[in-house]
Amino acid sequence: MFDFGESLADFSEKYPVCRKEAWVKRNLRCAIFKKNYIFLYKLVKNELVIFNVVHVRTIA
């Protein structure tokens, strides 16, 4: 999981902006990890910041 998080820095634009309204307002991107987890991240001053890692089942 840590390796995947670090790899996001190389391809930060690869994943789309999240669809959930609260996340869209914050301009977060969603990267799916092994179909069970979502990394919520965005670029802040040319640095990738991971805001949260969410299990898919907790999203309503």
VEXBASE-841363 format. One record per atom (N, C-alpha, C): residue number from 1; y, x, z; atom name. Coordinates in steps of 0.05 Angstrom, whole numbers, plus 32768, in hexadecimal, padded with zeros to 4 digits. Atoms other than C-alpha are relative to their C-alpha. Layout:
<pts>
{NUM,{Y,X,Z},CA};
...
</pts>
This chain:
<pts>
{1,{7FE8,8010,8000},N};
{1,{8000,8000,8000},CA};
{1,{8019,8012,8000},C};
{2,{7FE9,7FED,7FFF},N};
{2,{8030,803A,8010},CA};
{2,{8005,800C,7FE5},C};
{3,{7FFD,7FF4,801B},N};
{3,{8022,805A,7FCC},CA};
{3,{800D,7FEC,7FED},C};
{4,{7FF5,8014,8011},N};
{4,{8032,8019,7FA9},CA};
{4,{801E,7FFD,8005},C};
{5,{7FE3,8002,7FF9},N};
{5,{8074,8013,7FCF},CA};
{5,{8010,8017,7FF6},C};
{6,{7FF2,7FE9,800B},N};
{6,{8087,8059,7FBC},CA};
{6,{8002,8000,7FE2},C};
{7,{8000,8001,801E},N};
{7,{8075,804D,7F73},CA};
{7,{8015,7FED,7FF5},C};
{8,{7FEB,8013,800A},N};
{8,{80A8,8015,7F6F},CA};
{8,{801A,800E,7FF9},C};
{9,{7FE8,7FF1,8006},N};
{9,{80DF,8049,7F6E},CA};
{9,{8000,800A,7FE3},C};
{10,{8002,7FF6,801B},N};
{10,{80C6,8063,7F2B},CA};
{10,{8004,7FEA,7FEB},C};
{11,{7FFE,8016,8012},N};
{11,{80C4,801E,7F0A},CA};
{11,{800D,7FE8,800D},C};
{12,{7FF4,8015,7FF0},N};
{12,{80F4,7FF5,7F33},CA};
{12,{8008,7FE7,7FEF},C};
{13,{7FF8,8017,8011},N};
{13,{8109,7FC8,7EF8},CA};
{13,{7FE7,7FF2,7FF3},C};
{14,{8019,800B,800C},N};
{14,{80C0,7FB9,7EE5},CA};
{14,{7FFB,7FE3,8009},C};
{15,{8007,801A,7FF4},N};
{15,{80BA,7F7D,7F13},CA};
{15,{8018,7FED,7FFF},C};
{16,{7FEA,8014,8004},N};
{16,{80E3,7F3C,7F0B},CA};
{16,{800E,7FFA,801B},C};
{17,{7FF2,800A,7FE9},N};
{17,{8116,7F1F,7F3A},CA};
{17,{7FEF,7FE9,800B},C};
{18,{8011,8014,7FF3},N};
{18,{80F2,7EF1,7F6C},CA};
{18,{800A,7FE4,7FF8},C};
{19,{7FF9,801C,8007},N};
{19,{80F0,7EA6,7F5E},CA};
{19,{8008,7FEF,8017},C};
{20,{7FF8,8010,7FE8},N};
{20,{80F8,7E8D,7FA5},CA};
{20,{801E,8001,8004},C};
{21,{7FE3,8003,8000},N};
{21,{813F,7E74,7FAD},CA};
{21,{800E,8013,8014},C};
{22,{7FF4,7FEE,7FEC},N};
{22,{814E,7E9B,7FED},CA};
{22,{7FFF,801D,7FF7},C};
{23,{8003,7FE5,8009},N};
{23,{8136,7EDB,7FCD},CA};
{23,{8012,8005,7FE7},C};
{24,{7FEF,7FFE,8018},N};
{24,{815C,7ECE,7F8C},CA};
{24,{801D,8006,8009},C};
{25,{7FE5,7FFD,7FF6},N};
{25,{819D,7EC9,7FB4},CA};
{25,{8005,801D,8009},C};
{26,{7FFE,7FE4,7FF7},N};
{26,{8190,7F0F,7FD0},CA};
{26,{7FFA,8014,7FEA},C};
{27,{8006,7FEF,8017},N};
{27,{817D,7F29,7F8A},CA};
{27,{7FE8,8013,8005},C};
{28,{8018,7FF0,7FFA},N};
{28,{8139,7F41,7FA3},CA};
{28,{7FEC,7FFE,7FE9},C};
{29,{8015,7FFF,8014},N};
{29,{8101,7F55,7F74},CA};
{29,{7FE5,7FFE,800F},C};
{30,{801B,8004,7FF4},N};
{30,{80B8,7F43,7F81},CA};
{30,{7FEB,8010,7FF0},C};
{31,{8016,7FF0,800C},N};
{31,{807F,7F73,7F74},CA};
{31,{7FE6,7FF7,800D},C};
{32,{8019,8009,7FF6},N};
{32,{8039,7F58,7F7C},CA};
{32,{7FED,8018,8005},C};
{33,{8013,7FEA,7FF9},N};
{33,{8007,7F87,7F9F},CA};
{33,{7FE5,7FF4,8006},C};
{34,{801B,8009,7FFC},N};
{34,{7FBD,7F78,7F99},CA};
{34,{7FFD,7FE2,8004},C};
{35,{8001,801D,8000},N};
{35,{7FC9,7F2D,7F90},CA};
{35,{8004,7FF3,801B},C};
{36,{7FFD,800C,7FE5},N};
{36,{7FD4,7F24,7FDB},CA};
{36,{801B,8006,800D},C};
{37,{7FE7,7FF8,7FF3},N};
{37,{8016,7F45,7FEB},CA};
{37,{8017,8001,7FEC},C};
{38,{7FE8,7FFE,8011},N};
{38,{805D,7F42,7FCF},CA};
{38,{8013,8013,800E},C};
{39,{7FEB,7FED,7FF7},N};
{39,{808D,7F7C,7FD7},CA};
{39,{801B,7FF4,7FF8},C};
{40,{7FE5,800A,8006},N};
{40,{80D5,7F62,7FDB},CA};
{40,{8013,8018,8002},C};
{41,{7FEF,7FE8,8001},N};
{41,{8105,7F99,7FC5},CA};
{41,{8017,7FFC,7FED},C};
{42,{7FEA,7FFF,8013},N};
{42,{8145,7FA9,7FA1},CA};
{42,{800C,801C,8001},C};
{43,{7FF2,7FE7,8001},N};
{43,{816F,7FE4,7F8D},CA};
{43,{801B,7FFE,800E},C};
{44,{7FE6,8000,7FF2},N};
{44,{81A9,7FF4,7FBB},CA};
{44,{800B,801C,7FFD},C};
{45,{7FF3,7FE6,8005},N};
{45,{81D7,802C,7FA4},CA};
{45,{7FEC,8015,7FF6},C};
{46,{8014,7FEF,800D},N};
{46,{81A0,804A,7F78},CA};
{46,{7FE9,8009,8012},C};
{47,{8017,7FFB,7FEE},N};
{47,{816D,8049,7FB1},CA};
{47,{7FF0,7FE6,8001},C};
{48,{8011,8017,7FFD},N};
{48,{8132,801B,7FB3},CA};
{48,{7FFC,7FF9,801E},C};
{49,{8003,8009,7FE4},N};
{49,{8130,7FF3,7FF4},CA};
{49,{7FEC,7FE9,8000},C};
{50,{8014,8015,7FFD},N};
{50,{80F2,7FCB,8006},CA};
{50,{8008,7FF0,8019},C};
{51,{7FF6,8011,7FEA},N};
{51,{810A,7F91,8031},CA};
{51,{7FE9,7FF4,8010},C};
{52,{8016,800C,7FF2},N};
{52,{80C7,7F72,8041},CA};
{52,{7FE6,8001,7FEF},C};
{53,{801A,8003,800E},N};
{53,{807D,7F6E,8030},CA};
{53,{7FF4,7FE6,800C},C};
{54,{8008,801B,7FF8},N};
{54,{8064,7F26,8032},CA};
{54,{7FE4,7FFA,7FF6},C};
{55,{801B,800A,8009},N};
{55,{801D,7F0A,8030},CA};
{55,{8005,7FE7,7FF0},C};
{56,{7FFC,8016,8013},N};
{56,{8018,7ED8,7FF7},CA};
{56,{7FFC,7FE5,800E},C};
{57,{8006,8019,7FF3},N};
{57,{7FFB,7EA1,8024},CA};
{57,{8017,7FF6,8012},C};
{58,{7FEB,8008,7FEE},N};
{58,{8039,7EA0,8050},CA};
{58,{8018,7FF4,7FF1},C};
{59,{7FEA,800B,8010},N};
{59,{8066,7E8A,8017},CA};
{59,{7FFA,7FE2,7FFA},C};
{60,{8003,801D,8004},N};
{60,{8070,7E3F,8013},CA};
{60,{800C,7FF7,7FE6},C};
</pts>
